[in-house]
Amino acid sequence: MIIENSGLNGVQSELGHLDEAAEKVGFVRWQWEYYRATYDLKLIDRTSGSEYFLRMNTRAVEGKLENPHAVLHIEAVYIGRATFPHGMEYESPIPKHILETATQRLGQLKQQLV
């Protein structure tokens, strides 16, 4: 599920600052290469035991990710349910309380960045 009105699409930040702000909110930079990175926040539904990942895609617009001063552009924010063993499913409905937590965390991240 794409989160359209996160307020983060199009935001730009230096890698070092984005890493620090994202970590404060609970995101981890998992996948990355020289010009793009994905930040994930794991959310667990305690009633069902399902795991959801709030994911943010970024792309370098200045420099490479090996440099903390590289400038990243946030491209998309979306959420999906983890499937065994290593997949993500983006089509199923997201529980309301998980979506509320995701929205809250995105708001916290936006405050750190803007």
Phi, psi and omega in degrees: 000122177281135176262102188290315188252051179285339185080002182254339180302124179092350178292140178243145181205151172293146182307311182302316180291318179297317177302314182294313181296317181296319180296322179300327182272343178116001178282153175232136176276105182268281182282135173199155174217192186299326188239358178212155180214152177239129177253135181236144172234119182274129177236132182248130175275107185291339179283323182253343184082001180289147177253137178237149177236123171273121190236142181229122177267138177228159177221138178288129175252345174217124177080189179240160185292351176282353181249123181296346179265002175300143180261125179253146178248123178282122185263316185207149175233129181209167182224144179209166179264134178287140177238152182279139000269330185217039184243172175229140180239121187254359186265334184286154180296147179260130178304144184304316183292330176290317178296321178295318178296317179300315180297319178298314180295321177296322176297318177297317179295317179301319178298324180291328188264329187263000000 
